[in-house]
Amino acid sequence: MEPKIIPPGDTGMIFTTDIECLQEFRTIKEKLIELDGVSEIFFNMDVFPSEIKIHTSKTIDIDVIEQMVFTCGYHLIPKTVI
């Protein structure tokens, strides 16, 4: 089974989310940016479902990211290449 991590660098990882407005995004961004290693967070509302892209400066476990967002009442689902 492939490890569930976000590798460091500008490639980042894209997640789909149930966040629907910029205020909700700001709430999540403030939480995620507190995590050691999260360097940038981008939000895309031009697609459905909305997407968040996270860049990191070190390896971060996806479960940590998902759980932090879940405690705020939202969900993230990692997008994968098929």
PDB file of N, CA, C and O in Angstrom:
ATOM      1  N   MET A   1       0.836  -1.189   0.000  1.00  0.00           N
ATOM      2  CA  MET A   1       0.000   0.000   0.000  1.00  0.00           C
ATOM      3  C   MET A   1       0.875   1.245   0.000  1.00  0.00           C
ATOM      4  O   MET A   1       1.834   1.337   0.767  1.00  0.00           O
ATOM      5  N   GLU A   2       0.548   2.189  -0.851  1.00  0.00           N
ATOM      6  CA  GLU A   2       1.303   3.425  -0.975  1.00  0.00           C
ATOM      7  C   GLU A   2       1.104   4.293   0.268  1.00  0.00           C
ATOM      8  O   GLU A   2      -0.022   4.432   0.746  1.00  0.00           O
ATOM      9  N   PRO A   3       2.191   4.884   0.801  1.00  0.00           N
ATOM     10  CA  PRO A   3       2.047   5.726   1.994  1.00  0.00           C
ATOM     11  C   PRO A   3       1.198   6.955   1.691  1.00  0.00           C
ATOM     12  O   PRO A   3       1.233   7.498   0.587  1.00  0.00           O
ATOM     13  N   LYS A   4       0.440   7.379   2.688  1.00  0.00           N
ATOM     14  CA  LYS A   4      -0.423   8.539   2.529  1.00  0.00           C
ATOM     15  C   LYS A   4       0.292   9.771   3.072  1.00  0.00           C
ATOM     16  O   LYS A   4       0.091  10.176   4.217  1.00  0.00           O
ATOM     17  N   ILE A   5       1.134  10.358   2.217  1.00  0.00           N
ATOM     18  CA  ILE A   5       1.913  11.528   2.623  1.00  0.00           C
ATOM     19  C   ILE A   5       1.840  12.605   1.554  1.00  0.00           C
ATOM     20  O   ILE A   5       1.545  12.335   0.390  1.00  0.00           O
ATOM     21  N   ILE A   6       2.115  13.826   1.976  1.00  0.00           N
ATOM     22  CA  ILE A   6       2.324  14.922   1.039  1.00  0.00           C
ATOM     23  C   ILE A   6       3.837  15.147   1.010  1.00  0.00           C
ATOM     24  O   ILE A   6       4.416  15.513   2.033  1.00  0.00           O
ATOM     25  N   PRO A   7       4.486  14.939  -0.128  1.00  0.00           N
ATOM     26  CA  PRO A   7       5.933  15.148  -0.189  1.00  0.00           C
ATOM     27  C   PRO A   7       6.256  16.642  -0.195  1.00  0.00           C
ATOM     28  O   PRO A   7       5.429  17.451  -0.617  1.00  0.00           O
ATOM     29  N   PRO A   8       7.433  17.007   0.263  1.00  0.00           N
ATOM     30  CA  PRO A   8       7.804  18.421   0.256  1.00  0.00           C
ATOM     31  C   PRO A   8       8.006  18.940  -1.162  1.00  0.00           C
ATOM     32  O   PRO A   8       8.319  18.181  -2.079  1.00  0.00           O
ATOM     33  N   GLY A   9       7.818  20.254  -1.325  1.00  0.00           N
ATOM     34  CA  GLY A   9       8.060  20.884  -2.613  1.00  0.00           C
ATOM     35  C   GLY A   9       6.846  21.615  -3.155  1.00  0.00           C
ATOM     36  O   GLY A   9       5.789  21.665  -2.527  1.00  0.00           O
ATOM     37  N   ASP A  10       7.030  22.182  -4.348  1.00  0.00           N
ATOM     38  CA  ASP A  10       5.987  22.982  -4.972  1.00  0.00           C
ATOM     39  C   ASP A  10       4.950  22.159  -5.725  1.00  0.00           C
ATOM     40  O   ASP A  10       3.968  22.716  -6.216  1.00  0.00           O
ATOM     41  N   THR A  11       5.142  20.853  -5.826  1.00  0.00           N
ATOM     42  CA  THR A  11       4.144  20.012  -6.473  1.00  0.00           C
ATOM     43  C   THR A  11       2.895  19.938  -5.610  1.00  0.00           C
ATOM     44  O   THR A  11       1.780  20.064  -6.116  1.00  0.00           O
ATOM     45  N   GLY A  12       3.073  19.737  -4.324  1.00  0.00           N
ATOM     46  CA  GLY A  12       1.967  19.704  -3.388  1.00  0.00           C
ATOM     47  C   GLY A  12       0.994  18.577  -3.648  1.00  0.00           C
ATOM     48  O   GLY A  12       1.294  17.627  -4.372  1.00  0.00           O
ATOM     49  N   MET A  13      -0.174  18.697  -3.046  1.00  0.00           N
ATOM     50  CA  MET A  13      -1.241  17.722  -3.234  1.00  0.00           C
ATOM     51  C   MET A  13      -2.562  18.465  -3.298  1.00  0.00           C
ATOM     52  O   MET A  13      -2.785  19.437  -2.577  1.00  0.00           O
ATOM     53  N   ILE A  14      -3.437  17.984  -4.180  1.00  0.00           N
ATOM     54  CA  ILE A  14      -4.760  18.577  -4.337  1.00  0.00           C
ATOM     55  C   ILE A  14      -5.785  17.694  -3.650  1.00  0.00           C
ATOM     56  O   ILE A  14      -5.762  16.470  -3.774  1.00  0.00           O
ATOM     57  N   PHE A  15      -6.688  18.344  -2.919  1.00  0.00           N
ATOM     58  CA  PHE A  15      -7.786  17.676  -2.235  1.00  0.00           C
ATOM     59  C   PHE A  15      -9.095  18.278  -2.714  1.00  0.00           C
ATOM     60  O   PHE A  15      -9.174  19.484  -2.949  1.00  0.00           O
ATOM     61  N   THR A  16     -10.131  17.446  -2.864  1.00  0.00           N
ATOM     62  CA  THR A  16     -11.472  17.988  -3.048  1.00  0.00           C
ATOM     63  C   THR A  16     -12.038  18.236  -1.657  1.00  0.00           C
ATOM     64  O   THR A  16     -11.625  17.601  -0.687  1.00  0.00           O
ATOM     65  N   THR A  17     -12.994  19.170  -1.569  1.00  0.00           N
ATOM     66  CA  THR A  17     -13.510  19.563  -0.262  1.00  0.00           C
ATOM     67  C   THR A  17     -14.955  20.028  -0.350  1.00  0.00           C
ATOM     68  O   THR A  17     -15.440  20.388  -1.423  1.00  0.00           O
ATOM     69  N   ASP A  18     -15.631  20.015   0.783  1.00  0.00           N
ATOM     70  CA  ASP A  18     -16.992  20.524   0.858  1.00  0.00           C
ATOM     71  C   ASP A  18     -17.038  21.986   1.313  1.00  0.00           C
ATOM     72  O   ASP A  18     -18.110  22.499   1.633  1.00  0.00           O
ATOM     73  N   ILE A  19     -15.902  22.648   1.342  1.00  0.00           N
ATOM     74  CA  ILE A  19     -15.859  24.076   1.653  1.00  0.00           C
ATOM     75  C   ILE A  19     -16.502  24.831   0.494  1.00  0.00           C
ATOM     76  O   ILE A  19     -16.197  24.565  -0.669  1.00  0.00           O
ATOM     77  N   GLU A  20     -17.398  25.777   0.813  1.00  0.00           N
ATOM     78  CA  GLU A  20     -18.173  26.433  -0.231  1.00  0.00           C
ATOM     79  C   GLU A  20     -17.930  27.934  -0.378  1.00  0.00           C
ATOM     80  O   GLU A  20     -18.356  28.522  -1.373  1.00  0.00           O
ATOM     81  N   CYS A  21     -17.267  28.562   0.572  1.00  0.00           N
ATOM     82  CA  CYS A  21     -17.074  30.018   0.465  1.00  0.00           C
ATOM     83  C   CYS A  21     -15.700  30.407   0.994  1.00  0.00           C
ATOM     84  O   CYS A  21     -15.027  29.621   1.662  1.00  0.00           O
ATOM     85  N   LEU A  22     -15.300  31.629   0.684  1.00  0.00           N
ATOM     86  CA  LEU A  22     -13.966  32.095   1.074  1.00  0.00           C
ATOM     87  C   LEU A  22     -13.793  32.172   2.588  1.00  0.00           C
ATOM     88  O   LEU A  22     -12.696  31.924   3.090  1.00  0.00           O
ATOM     89  N   GLN A  23     -14.845  32.509   3.323  1.00  0.00           N
ATOM     90  CA  GLN A  23     -14.723  32.577   4.780  1.00  0.00           C
ATOM     91  C   GLN A  23     -14.394  31.199   5.362  1.00  0.00           C
ATOM     92  O   GLN A  23     -13.572  31.088   6.271  1.00  0.00           O
ATOM     93  N   GLU A  24     -15.036  30.153   4.839  1.00  0.00           N
ATOM     94  CA  GLU A  24     -14.728  28.797   5.290  1.00  0.00           C
ATOM     95  C   GLU A  24     -13.287  28.434   4.938  1.00  0.00           C
ATOM     96  O   GLU A  24     -12.586  27.811   5.735  1.00  0.00           O
ATOM     97  N   PHE A  25     -12.852  28.824   3.748  1.00  0.00           N
ATOM     98  CA  PHE A  25     -11.472  28.572   3.336  1.00  0.00           C
ATOM     99  C   PHE A  25     -10.494  29.256   4.273  1.00  0.00           C
ATOM    100  O   PHE A  25      -9.503  28.654   4.686  1.00  0.00           O
ATOM    101  N   ARG A  26     -10.764  30.505   4.611  1.00  0.00           N
ATOM    102  CA  ARG A  26      -9.867  31.239   5.524  1.00  0.00           C
ATOM    103  C   ARG A  26      -9.755  30.529   6.873  1.00  0.00           C
ATOM    104  O   ARG A  26      -8.670  30.444   7.448  1.00  0.00           O
ATOM    105  N   THR A  27     -10.875  30.024   7.371  1.00  0.00           N
ATOM    106  CA  THR A  27     -10.868  29.285   8.640  1.00  0.00           C
ATOM    107  C   THR A  27      -9.946  28.074   8.554  1.00  0.00           C
ATOM    108  O   THR A  27      -9.127  27.843   9.443  1.00  0.00           O
ATOM    109  N   ILE A  28     -10.086  27.303   7.479  1.00  0.00           N
ATOM    110  CA  ILE A  28      -9.263  26.111   7.287  1.00  0.00           C
ATOM    111  C   ILE A  28      -7.808  26.491   7.069  1.00  0.00           C
ATOM    112  O   ILE A  28      -6.912  25.852   7.619  1.00  0.00           O
ATOM    113  N   LYS A  29      -7.567  27.512   6.281  1.00  0.00           N
ATOM    114  CA  LYS A  29      -6.194  27.938   6.002  1.00  0.00           C
ATOM    115  C   LYS A  29      -5.476  28.330   7.293  1.00  0.00           C
ATOM    116  O   LYS A  29      -4.318  27.965   7.495  1.00  0.00           O
ATOM    117  N   GLU A  30      -6.159  29.070   8.165  1.00  0.00           N
ATOM    118  CA  GLU A  30      -5.554  29.473   9.442  1.00  0.00           C
ATOM    119  C   GLU A  30      -5.177  28.252  10.280  1.00  0.00           C
ATOM    120  O   GLU A  30      -4.141  28.254  10.945  1.00  0.00           O
ATOM    121  N   LYS A  31      -6.003  27.220  10.251  1.00  0.00           N
ATOM    122  CA  LYS A  31      -5.703  25.991  10.999  1.00  0.00           C
ATOM    123  C   LYS A  31      -4.527  25.235  10.388  1.00  0.00           C
ATOM    124  O   LYS A  31      -3.596  24.841  11.090  1.00  0.00           O
ATOM    125  N   LEU A  32      -4.582  25.038   9.059  1.00  0.00           N
ATOM    126  CA  LEU A  32      -3.552  24.227   8.394  1.00  0.00           C
ATOM    127  C   LEU A  32      -2.184  24.888   8.412  1.00  0.00           C
ATOM    128  O   LEU A  32      -1.169  24.202   8.531  1.00  0.00           O
ATOM    129  N   ILE A  33      -2.138  26.209   8.295  1.00  0.00           N
ATOM    130  CA  ILE A  33      -0.851  26.899   8.239  1.00  0.00           C
ATOM    131  C   ILE A  33      -0.100  26.771   9.574  1.00  0.00           C
ATOM    132  O   ILE A  33       1.110  26.988   9.634  1.00  0.00           O
ATOM    133  N   GLU A  34      -0.834  26.414  10.648  1.00  0.00           N
ATOM    134  CA  GLU A  34      -0.199  26.178  11.950  1.00  0.00           C
ATOM    135  C   GLU A  34       0.627  24.894  11.972  1.00  0.00           C
ATOM    136  O   GLU A  34       1.538  24.752  12.788  1.00  0.00           O
ATOM    137  N   LEU A  35       0.308  23.952  11.068  1.00  0.00           N
ATOM    138  CA  LEU A  35       1.042  22.684  11.028  1.00  0.00           C
ATOM    139  C   LEU A  35       2.480  22.910  10.582  1.00  0.00           C
ATOM    140  O   LEU A  35       2.735  23.591   9.588  1.00  0.00           O
ATOM    141  N   ASP A  36       3.397  22.343  11.314  1.00  0.00           N
ATOM    142  CA  ASP A  36       4.806  22.422  10.951  1.00  0.00           C
ATOM    143  C   ASP A  36       5.015  21.748   9.603  1.00  0.00           C
ATOM    144  O   ASP A  36       4.738  20.559   9.445  1.00  0.00           O
ATOM    145  N   GLY A  37       5.505  22.510   8.633  1.00  0.00           N
ATOM    146  CA  GLY A  37       5.783  21.957   7.315  1.00  0.00           C
ATOM    147  C   GLY A  37       4.834  22.428   6.228  1.00  0.00           C
ATOM    148  O   GLY A  37       5.170  22.333   5.048  1.00  0.00           O
ATOM    149  N   VAL A  38       3.651  22.938   6.588  1.00  0.00           N
ATOM    150  CA  VAL A  38       2.736  23.475   5.578  1.00  0.00           C
ATOM    151  C   VAL A  38       3.243  24.852   5.184  1.00  0.00           C
ATOM    152  O   VAL A  38       3.377  25.733   6.033  1.00  0.00           O
ATOM    153  N   SER A  39       3.529  25.042   3.883  1.00  0.00           N
ATOM    154  CA  SER A  39       4.111  26.308   3.449  1.00  0.00           C
ATOM    155  C   SER A  39       3.127  27.192   2.683  1.00  0.00           C
ATOM    156  O   SER A  39       3.155  28.413   2.839  1.00  0.00           O
ATOM    157  N   GLU A  40       2.258  26.602   1.859  1.00  0.00           N
ATOM    158  CA  GLU A  40       1.294  27.390   1.097  1.00  0.00           C
ATOM    159  C   GLU A  40       0.001  26.602   0.931  1.00  0.00           C
ATOM    160  O   GLU A  40       0.008  25.372   0.868  1.00  0.00           O
ATOM    161  N   ILE A  41      -1.111  27.337   0.861  1.00  0.00           N
ATOM    162  CA  ILE A  41      -2.413  26.714   0.658  1.00  0.00           C
ATOM    163  C   ILE A  41      -3.169  27.535  -0.378  1.00  0.00           C
ATOM    164  O   ILE A  41      -3.274  28.756  -0.260  1.00  0.00           O
ATOM    165  N   PHE A  42      -3.694  26.853  -1.396  1.00  0.00           N
ATOM    166  CA  PHE A  42      -4.437  27.508  -2.472  1.00  0.00           C
ATOM    167  C   PHE A  42      -5.846  26.924  -2.528  1.00  0.00           C
ATOM    168  O   PHE A  42      -6.039  25.734  -2.280  1.00  0.00           O
ATOM    169  N   PHE A  43      -6.827  27.762  -2.853  1.00  0.00           N
ATOM    170  CA  PHE A  43      -8.215  27.337  -2.916  1.00  0.00           C
ATOM    171  C   PHE A  43      -8.753  27.595  -4.303  1.00  0.00           C
ATOM    172  O   PHE A  43      -8.534  28.668  -4.865  1.00  0.00           O
ATOM    173  N   ASN A  44      -9.458  26.621  -4.867  1.00  0.00           N
ATOM    174  CA  ASN A  44     -10.031  26.762  -6.206  1.00  0.00           C
ATOM    175  C   ASN A  44     -11.537  26.530  -6.129  1.00  0.00           C
ATOM    176  O   ASN A  44     -11.993  25.400  -5.956  1.00  0.00           O
ATOM    177  N   MET A  45     -12.310  27.621  -6.261  1.00  0.00           N
ATOM    178  CA  MET A  45     -13.768  27.520  -6.247  1.00  0.00           C
ATOM    179  C   MET A  45     -14.344  27.480  -7.655  1.00  0.00           C
ATOM    180  O   MET A  45     -15.563  27.438  -7.818  1.00  0.00           O
ATOM    181  N   ASP A  46     -13.493  27.491  -8.672  1.00  0.00           N
ATOM    182  CA  ASP A  46     -13.957  27.483 -10.061  1.00  0.00           C
ATOM    183  C   ASP A  46     -14.340  26.088 -10.539  1.00  0.00           C
ATOM    184  O   ASP A  46     -14.815  25.927 -11.663  1.00  0.00           O
ATOM    185  N   VAL A  47     -14.139  25.092  -9.708  1.00  0.00           N
ATOM    186  CA  VAL A  47     -14.495  23.706 -10.042  1.00  0.00           C
ATOM    187  C   VAL A  47     -15.451  23.178  -8.977  1.00  0.00           C
ATOM    188  O   VAL A  47     -15.560  23.744  -7.889  1.00  0.00           O
ATOM    189  N   PHE A  48     -16.138  22.091  -9.304  1.00  0.00           N
ATOM    190  CA  PHE A  48     -16.990  21.443  -8.319  1.00  0.00           C
ATOM    191  C   PHE A  48     -16.625  19.963  -8.257  1.00  0.00           C
ATOM    192  O   PHE A  48     -16.571  19.301  -9.293  1.00  0.00           O
ATOM    193  N   PRO A  49     -16.377  19.443  -7.085  1.00  0.00           N
ATOM    194  CA  PRO A  49     -16.324  20.147  -5.810  1.00  0.00           C
ATOM    195  C   PRO A  49     -15.086  21.038  -5.732  1.00  0.00           C
ATOM    196  O   PRO A  49     -14.122  20.856  -6.476  1.00  0.00           O
ATOM    197  N   SER A  50     -15.132  22.002  -4.818  1.00  0.00           N
ATOM    198  CA  SER A  50     -14.002  22.916  -4.625  1.00  0.00           C
ATOM    199  C   SER A  50     -12.740  22.136  -4.292  1.00  0.00           C
ATOM    200  O   SER A  50     -12.802  21.001  -3.820  1.00  0.00           O
ATOM    201  N   GLU A  51     -11.598  22.757  -4.541  1.00  0.00           N
ATOM    202  CA  GLU A  51     -10.317  22.090  -4.300  1.00  0.00           C
ATOM    203  C   GLU A  51      -9.402  22.952  -3.438  1.00  0.00           C
ATOM    204  O   GLU A  51      -9.459  24.181  -3.469  1.00  0.00           O
ATOM    205  N   ILE A  52      -8.571  22.280  -2.683  1.00  0.00           N
ATOM    206  CA  ILE A  52      -7.491  22.913  -1.921  1.00  0.00           C
ATOM    207  C   ILE A  52      -6.199  22.247  -2.353  1.00  0.00           C
ATOM    208  O   ILE A  52      -6.115  21.021  -2.427  1.00  0.00           O
ATOM    209  N   LYS A  53      -5.186  23.068  -2.640  1.00  0.00           N
ATOM    210  CA  LYS A  53      -3.853  22.540  -2.947  1.00  0.00           C
ATOM    211  C   LYS A  53      -2.920  22.958  -1.821  1.00  0.00           C
ATOM    212  O   LYS A  53      -2.861  24.130  -1.450  1.00  0.00           O
ATOM    213  N   ILE A  54      -2.197  21.990  -1.284  1.00  0.00           N
ATOM    214  CA  ILE A  54      -1.308  22.233  -0.150  1.00  0.00           C
ATOM    215  C   ILE A  54       0.123  21.946  -0.563  1.00  0.00           C
ATOM    216  O   ILE A  54       0.438  20.860  -1.050  1.00  0.00           O
ATOM    217  N   HIS A  55       0.993  22.942  -0.361  1.00  0.00           N
ATOM    218  CA  HIS A  55       2.438  22.775  -0.564  1.00  0.00           C
ATOM    219  C   HIS A  55       3.077  22.638   0.814  1.00  0.00           C
ATOM    220  O   HIS A  55       2.645  23.268   1.779  1.00  0.00           O
ATOM    221  N   THR A  56       4.109  21.809   0.888  1.00  0.00           N
ATOM    222  CA  THR A  56       4.786  21.592   2.164  1.00  0.00           C
ATOM    223  C   THR A  56       6.297  21.753   2.026  1.00  0.00           C
ATOM    224  O   THR A  56       6.859  21.625   0.938  1.00  0.00           O
ATOM    225  N   SER A  57       6.933  22.036   3.150  1.00  0.00           N
ATOM    226  CA  SER A  57       8.392  22.134   3.179  1.00  0.00           C
ATOM    227  C   SER A  57       9.022  20.850   3.712  1.00  0.00           C
ATOM    228  O   SER A  57      10.243  20.694   3.700  1.00  0.00           O
ATOM    229  N   LYS A  58       8.172  19.932   4.179  1.00  0.00           N
ATOM    230  CA  LYS A  58       8.640  18.619   4.626  1.00  0.00           C
ATOM    231  C   LYS A  58       7.491  17.630   4.471  1.00  0.00           C
ATOM    232  O   LYS A  58       6.353  18.039   4.240  1.00  0.00           O
ATOM    233  N   THR A  59       7.768  16.358   4.594  1.00  0.00           N
ATOM    234  CA  THR A  59       6.753  15.322   4.446  1.00  0.00           C
ATOM    235  C   THR A  59       5.721  15.426   5.570  1.00  0.00           C
ATOM    236  O   THR A  59       6.070  15.526   6.746  1.00  0.00           O
ATOM    237  N   ILE A  60       4.442  15.402   5.182  1.00  0.00           N
ATOM    238  CA  ILE A  60       3.345  15.460   6.159  1.00  0.00           C
ATOM    239  C   ILE A  60       2.364  14.332   5.854  1.00  0.00           C
ATOM    240  O   ILE A  60       2.037  14.076   4.696  1.00  0.00           O
ATOM    241  N   ASP A  61       1.907  13.674   6.890  1.00  0.00           N
ATOM    242  CA  ASP A  61       0.932  12.592   6.760  1.00  0.00           C
ATOM    243  C   ASP A  61      -0.435  13.176   6.386  1.00  0.00           C
ATOM    244  O   ASP A  61      -0.917  14.102   7.038  1.00  0.00           O
ATOM    245  N   ILE A  62      -1.043  12.640   5.354  1.00  0.00           N
ATOM    246  CA  ILE A  62      -2.348  13.122   4.886  1.00  0.00           C
ATOM    247  C   ILE A  62      -3.406  12.981   5.981  1.00  0.00           C
ATOM    248  O   ILE A  62      -4.291  13.829   6.093  1.00  0.00           O
ATOM    249  N   ASP A  63      -3.325  11.933   6.778  1.00  0.00           N
ATOM    250  CA  ASP A  63      -4.301  11.735   7.851  1.00  0.00           C
ATOM    251  C   ASP A  63      -4.313  12.908   8.833  1.00  0.00           C
ATOM    252  O   ASP A  63      -5.369  13.274   9.348  1.00  0.00           O
ATOM    253  N   VAL A  64      -3.152  13.494   9.091  1.00  0.00           N
ATOM    254  CA  VAL A  64      -3.052  14.644   9.994  1.00  0.00           C
ATOM    255  C   VAL A  64      -3.811  15.831   9.395  1.00  0.00           C
ATOM    256  O   VAL A  64      -4.553  16.518  10.097  1.00  0.00           O
ATOM    257  N   ILE A  65      -3.621  16.065   8.106  1.00  0.00           N
ATOM    258  CA  ILE A  65      -4.303  17.157   7.408  1.00  0.00           C
ATOM    259  C   ILE A  65      -5.820  16.926   7.436  1.00  0.00           C
ATOM    260  O   ILE A  65      -6.583  17.823   7.797  1.00  0.00           O
ATOM    261  N   GLU A  66      -6.246  15.727   7.057  1.00  0.00           N
ATOM    262  CA  GLU A  66      -7.676  15.410   7.012  1.00  0.00           C
ATOM    263  C   GLU A  66      -8.323  15.569   8.385  1.00  0.00           C
ATOM    264  O   GLU A  66      -9.419  16.120   8.489  1.00  0.00           O
ATOM    265  N   GLN A  67      -7.670  15.102   9.419  1.00  0.00           N
ATOM    266  CA  GLN A  67      -8.236  15.178  10.774  1.00  0.00           C
ATOM    267  C   GLN A  67      -8.348  16.622  11.243  1.00  0.00           C
ATOM    268  O   GLN A  67      -9.337  16.986  11.879  1.00  0.00           O
ATOM    269  N   MET A  68      -7.357  17.446  10.943  1.00  0.00           N
ATOM    270  CA  MET A  68      -7.404  18.843  11.352  1.00  0.00           C
ATOM    271  C   MET A  68      -8.587  19.560  10.698  1.00  0.00           C
ATOM    272  O   MET A  68      -9.288  20.333  11.352  1.00  0.00           O
ATOM    273  N   VAL A  69      -8.803  19.303   9.417  1.00  0.00           N
ATOM    274  CA  VAL A  69      -9.917  19.925   8.699  1.00  0.00           C
ATOM    275  C   VAL A  69     -11.244  19.373   9.233  1.00  0.00           C
ATOM    276  O   VAL A  69     -12.208  20.124   9.378  1.00  0.00           O
ATOM    277  N   PHE A  70     -11.301  18.081   9.524  1.00  0.00           N
ATOM    278  CA  PHE A  70     -12.516  17.455  10.037  1.00  0.00           C
ATOM    279  C   PHE A  70     -12.943  18.068  11.369  1.00  0.00           C
ATOM    280  O   PHE A  70     -14.140  18.208  11.624  1.00  0.00           O
ATOM    281  N   THR A  71     -11.988  18.435  12.218  1.00  0.00           N
ATOM    282  CA  THR A  71     -12.331  19.053  13.502  1.00  0.00           C
ATOM    283  C   THR A  71     -12.992  20.417  13.318  1.00  0.00           C
ATOM    284  O   THR A  71     -13.640  20.923  14.234  1.00  0.00           O
ATOM    285  N   CYS A  72     -12.832  21.010  12.143  1.00  0.00           N
ATOM    286  CA  CYS A  72     -13.486  22.287  11.830  1.00  0.00           C
ATOM    287  C   CYS A  72     -14.849  22.078  11.163  1.00  0.00           C
ATOM    288  O   CYS A  72     -15.552  23.043  10.864  1.00  0.00           O
ATOM    289  N   GLY A  73     -15.218  20.811  10.930  1.00  0.00           N
ATOM    290  CA  GLY A  73     -16.513  20.502  10.354  1.00  0.00           C
ATOM    291  C   GLY A  73     -16.525  20.317   8.847  1.00  0.00           C
ATOM    292  O   GLY A  73     -17.591  20.302   8.232  1.00  0.00           O
ATOM    293  N   TYR A  74     -15.345  20.174   8.245  1.00  0.00           N
ATOM    294  CA  TYR A  74     -15.247  20.014   6.791  1.00  0.00           C
ATOM    295  C   TYR A  74     -14.504  18.721   6.458  1.00  0.00           C
ATOM    296  O   TYR A  74     -13.942  18.067   7.337  1.00  0.00           O
ATOM    297  N   HIS A  75     -14.512  18.369   5.182  1.00  0.00           N
ATOM    298  CA  HIS A  75     -13.858  17.143   4.730  1.00  0.00           C
ATOM    299  C   HIS A  75     -12.886  17.443   3.600  1.00  0.00           C
ATOM    300  O   HIS A  75     -13.091  18.368   2.814  1.00  0.00           O
ATOM    301  N   LEU A  76     -11.827  16.650   3.532  1.00  0.00           N
ATOM    302  CA  LEU A  76     -10.877  16.691   2.422  1.00  0.00           C
ATOM    303  C   LEU A  76     -10.733  15.272   1.888  1.00  0.00           C
ATOM    304  O   LEU A  76     -10.664  14.308   2.652  1.00  0.00           O
ATOM    305  N   ILE A  77     -10.689  15.161   0.564  1.00  0.00           N
ATOM    306  CA  ILE A  77     -10.450  13.870  -0.072  1.00  0.00           C
ATOM    307  C   ILE A  77      -9.296  14.059  -1.052  1.00  0.00           C
ATOM    308  O   ILE A  77      -9.415  14.848  -1.989  1.00  0.00           O
ATOM    309  N   PRO A  78      -8.181  13.352  -0.857  1.00  0.00           N
ATOM    310  CA  PRO A  78      -7.044  13.509  -1.763  1.00  0.00           C
ATOM    311  C   PRO A  78      -7.418  13.084  -3.192  1.00  0.00           C
ATOM    312  O   PRO A  78      -8.061  12.054  -3.396  1.00  0.00           O
ATOM    313  N   LYS A  79      -7.008  13.886  -4.162  1.00  0.00           N
ATOM    314  CA  LYS A  79      -7.187  13.498  -5.562  1.00  0.00           C
ATOM    315  C   LYS A  79      -6.010  12.620  -5.957  1.00  0.00           C
ATOM    316  O   LYS A  79      -4.880  12.864  -5.534  1.00  0.00           O
ATOM    317  N   THR A  80      -6.271  11.606  -6.761  1.00  0.00           N
ATOM    318  CA  THR A  80      -5.205  10.722  -7.207  1.00  0.00           C
ATOM    319  C   THR A  80      -5.206  10.635  -8.717  1.00  0.00           C
ATOM    320  O   THR A  80      -6.221  10.895  -9.364  1.00  0.00           O
ATOM    321  N   VAL A  81      -4.075  10.273  -9.270  1.00  0.00           N
ATOM    322  CA  VAL A  81      -3.950  10.075 -10.709  1.00  0.00           C
ATOM    323  C   VAL A  81      -4.379   8.649 -11.015  1.00  0.00           C
ATOM    324  O   VAL A  81      -3.895   7.706 -10.388  1.00  0.00           O
ATOM    325  N   ILE A  82      -5.271   8.486 -11.959  1.00  0.00           N
ATOM    326  CA  ILE A  82      -5.750   7.148 -12.325  1.00  0.00           C
ATOM    327  C   ILE A  82      -5.053   6.696 -13.589  1.00  0.00           C
ATOM    328  O   ILE A  82      -5.308   5.594 -14.074  1.00  0.00           O
TER     329      ILE A  82
END
